Amino acid sequence: MAGNAWRSMMQTVTLIPGDGIGPEISTAVMKIFEAAKAPIRWEERNVTAIKGPGGRWMIPPDAKESMDRSKIGLKGPLKTPIAAGHPSMNLLLRKTFDLYANVRPCVSIEGYKTPYTDVNLVTIRENTEGEYSGIEHVIVDGVVQSIKLITENASRRIAEYAFEYARNNQRSSVTAVHKANIMRMSDGLFLRKCREVAENYKDVKFTEMYLDTVCLNMVQDPTQFDVLVMPNLYGDILSDLCAGLIGGLGVTPSGNIGANGVAIFESVHGTAPDIAGLDLANPTALLLSAVMMLRHMGLHDYGNKIQTACFDTIRDKKVLTKDLGGNSKCSEFTADICRRVQDLD
Amino acid sequence: AQDLQLQLHYCPPPAKYGGRHTVTLIPGDGIGPELLNHVREVFRFSCVPVDFEVVHVNSALETEEDINNAITAIRRNGVALKGNIETKHTMPPSVKSRNNLLRTSLDLYANVMHCQSLPGVQTRHQNIDIMIIRENTEGEYSSLEHENVPGVVESLKIITRNNSLRIAEYAFRLAREKGRRRVTAVHKANIMKLGDGLFLQCCREVASGYPDITFDSMIVDNTTMQLVSKPQQFDVMVMPNLYGNVVSNVCAGLVGGPGLVPGANYGRDYAVFETATRNTGKSIADKNIANPTAMLLAGCMMLDHLKLHDHASSIRNAIFTTMNENRLHTADIGGQGTTSEVVQSVMRIIQSKGQLTAEF
């Protein structure tokens, strides 16, 4: 393809390397993308919170400007400060870009064995309200009240996203996960909105299931699930449960969808400060999130190519990082994937 | 925690009527009635000195008369065995879950579930032996909801110092009595700093009085992840209501499903036994395919509670022996056996041990 035409196809992505192992796994992803000749131009930004005018904590303006322009972000792990005085960075990002949907596709990785095979489901979690509203009061000494907020708008929005996702990704069913037998009004509202939205998506099968029944069935036979949509807390628990089925946070991708077309893809593991800078980290989670990002951008061919190369490397078992059961370096693992990506061309 | 009556040194209600106990039986919906009939069948066959007072609760009614009758009966008898009562969504939200009403009215504050891998049942994980103690009356199940602004619903989760101390105390005492080494508190205090923070703090306070038992804590999402990869690491777990719901269902699934695990709800004065995962099982009701194991084992837990240990052991052993035969596995654990085949086998084994039995 002629140089100019290719360069004009380049899309900008805001890259937030993060802390701990963040920078090295981001570098790994960039190397693999380069080997795949993916038309992505990376714009690196830092999101350490700063105090804006009026004393409110915010992300640095150049980071916000970059994301508002590019609309797509890839983020490594951010450390949660304990006594820094500001809220968690993840929370700040969520509020800044109204990241209302957390999407985690959980697919069994052939070659990374867990007791569960053939897992292929997606958890879609409402990410702005529910049990994480942060509203708590001490009523009297020894009695605490935490408020769970469920609104019509947020419920409708997440339900619509879930059905759109199902349709766009050829998934056959959406299951609403709830506890409306106990939380009659709040989960009842959530469920009603899901049912209403389902009416507009007759091509997608809609079912409802109690949270406990989902948990019970998930650990016995995860293959019966397809797309799951749920409020915040259940989503938090279930998405981690499903990550556990396929091998943990080190191999699970995650995407956050915001209003105004913003989408930030991220690895959800920690910063692993004990191995930071030692070339031991596993970039799989960030890489698979980047693949999710490519698919979101419509660049399915590049996404598939990179994912195939990654899975082939893992299946081959010759250059695995320590957490995957090998003793190779991050750079060796990355180089192997790069080589395979180039061979796939 | 001053007035804590120890469940473990509990005296069962005296067997007033000719040495026989009277137990309230609530059939419930779905598979409840048929499974409880089988329990009665096995008890009658084994000459267990228990008479059941059957109280029906109609889940289709909006009034609370039925459930209040059941609660009164349990207050009278002290002990109950129940099936799950369905909560119909078509009812207005003011019609609360009957099961929940029962638990809170009788202050059955501890839900106890013992998840053990059964040798005769094939599962992905082996050697699981986890005791789950779940706070059973407050937390997210407080049933306090309101809609101040149209389209905005608030649901209140209540955590109190008293109930948290109480359940933590229960967990540690049970751990000590059963010779268990470690208690893990499951929480989400990084997000719900005040609510779960209070729960965690109470657990820590109680833990300091039990230096022989190791105490640690784990965030609920990490807990579920650990459970599906390495469940053997857990010993005793204590947690608030909702996380208890999630964790107990995950654990039940890990050892073979809802058909195998019994559960108990203990209060200071009353005890109610049921299947651990409280499923109604509407889709498999009246088809003779439900697994009677969980309900039968719940019956055995009840017999132990009434200090009828010999009967409890004899029935329990018969159940475990039956479990070893694949031919008698019901569909939920991968077999093709029927409910009645399992029950017949249990009774046959009891008879073969030479005890006094009624006619077949």
Chai-1 contact restraints between the chains, C-beta under 6 A:
chainA,res_idxA,chainB,res_idxB,connection_type,confidence,min_distance_angstrom,max_distance_angstrom,comment,restraint_id
A,P115,B,R124,contact,1.0,0.0,6.0,A-B,restraint_1
A,Y132,B,I191,contact,1.0,0.0,6.0,A-B,restraint_2
A,E136,B,L194,contact,1.0,0.0,6.0,A-B,restraint_3
A,E136,B,G195,contact,1.0,0.0,6.0,A-B,restraint_4
A,G142,B,T160,contact,1.0,0.0,6.0,A-B,restraint_5
A,G142,B,R161,contact,1.0,0.0,6.0,A-B,restraint_6
A,V143,B,T160,contact,1.0,0.0,6.0,A-B,restraint_7
A,V144,B,I159,contact,1.0,0.0,6.0,A-B,restraint_8
A,V144,B,L194,contact,1.0,0.0,6.0,A-B,restraint_9
A,V144,B,G195,contact,1.0,0.0,6.0,A-B,restraint_10
A,V144,B,L198,contact,1.0,0.0,6.0,A-B,restraint_11
A,Q145,B,L156,contact,1.0,0.0,6.0,A-B,restraint_12
A,Q145,B,I158,contact,1.0,0.0,6.0,A-B,restraint_13
A,S146,B,K157,contact,1.0,0.0,6.0,A-B,restraint_14
A,S146,B,M192,contact,1.0,0.0,6.0,A-B,restraint_15
A,S146,B,G195,contact,1.0,0.0,6.0,A-B,restraint_16
A,I147,B,E154,contact,1.0,0.0,6.0,A-B,restraint_17
A,K148,B,S155,contact,1.0,0.0,6.0,A-B,restraint_18
A,L149,B,E154,contact,1.0,0.0,6.0,A-B,restraint_19
A,I150,B,V153,contact,1.0,0.0,6.0,A-B,restraint_20
A,T151,B,G151,contact,1.0,0.0,6.0,A-B,restraint_21
A,T151,B,V152,contact,1.0,0.0,6.0,A-B,restraint_22
A,E152,B,G151,contact,1.0,0.0,6.0,A-B,restraint_23
A,N181,B,T87,contact,1.0,0.0,6.0,A-B,restraint_24
A,N181,B,S97,contact,1.0,0.0,6.0,A-B,restraint_25
A,I182,B,S97,contact,1.0,0.0,6.0,A-B,restraint_26
A,I182,B,Y141,contact,1.0,0.0,6.0,A-B,restraint_27
A,M183,B,S155,contact,1.0,0.0,6.0,A-B,restraint_28
A,R184,B,P93,contact,1.0,0.0,6.0,A-B,restraint_29
A,M185,B,P93,contact,1.0,0.0,6.0,A-B,restraint_30
A,M185,B,E145,contact,1.0,0.0,6.0,A-B,restraint_31
A,M185,B,V153,contact,1.0,0.0,6.0,A-B,restraint_32
A,S186,B,E145,contact,1.0,0.0,6.0,A-B,restraint_33
A,S186,B,V153,contact,1.0,0.0,6.0,A-B,restraint_34
A,S186,B,S155,contact,1.0,0.0,6.0,A-B,restraint_35
A,G188,B,P93,contact,1.0,0.0,6.0,A-B,restraint_36
A,L189,B,V153,contact,1.0,0.0,6.0,A-B,restraint_37
A,D212,B,N245,contact,1.0,0.0,6.0,A-B,restraint_38
A,D212,B,N249,contact,1.0,0.0,6.0,A-B,restraint_39
A,C215,B,V246,contact,1.0,0.0,6.0,A-B,restraint_40
A,C215,B,N249,contact,1.0,0.0,6.0,A-B,restraint_41
A,C215,B,V250,contact,1.0,0.0,6.0,A-B,restraint_42
A,L216,B,N249,contact,1.0,0.0,6.0,A-B,restraint_43
A,L216,B,A252,contact,1.0,0.0,6.0,A-B,restraint_44
A,L216,B,G253,contact,1.0,0.0,6.0,A-B,restraint_45
A,L216,B,P258,contact,1.0,0.0,6.0,A-B,restraint_46
A,L216,B,T277,contact,1.0,0.0,6.0,A-B,restraint_47
A,V219,B,V228,contact,1.0,0.0,6.0,A-B,restraint_48
A,V219,B,V250,contact,1.0,0.0,6.0,A-B,restraint_49
A,V219,B,G253,contact,1.0,0.0,6.0,A-B,restraint_50
A,V219,B,L254,contact,1.0,0.0,6.0,A-B,restraint_51
A,Q220,B,G253,contact,1.0,0.0,6.0,A-B,restraint_52
A,Q220,B,G257,contact,1.0,0.0,6.0,A-B,restraint_53
A,D236,B,D221,contact,1.0,0.0,6.0,A-B,restraint_54
A,I237,B,V220,contact,1.0,0.0,6.0,A-B,restraint_55
A,I237,B,D221,contact,1.0,0.0,6.0,A-B,restraint_56
A,I237,B,T224,contact,1.0,0.0,6.0,A-B,restraint_57
A,I237,B,V246,contact,1.0,0.0,6.0,A-B,restraint_58
A,D240,B,D221,contact,1.0,0.0,6.0,A-B,restraint_59
A,D240,B,T224,contact,1.0,0.0,6.0,A-B,restraint_60
A,D240,B,M225,contact,1.0,0.0,6.0,A-B,restraint_61
A,L241,B,T224,contact,1.0,0.0,6.0,A-B,restraint_62
A,G244,B,M225,contact,1.0,0.0,6.0,A-B,restraint_63
A,G244,B,V228,contact,1.0,0.0,6.0,A-B,restraint_64
A,G244,B,S229,contact,1.0,0.0,6.0,A-B,restraint_65
A,L245,B,V228,contact,1.0,0.0,6.0,A-B,restraint_66
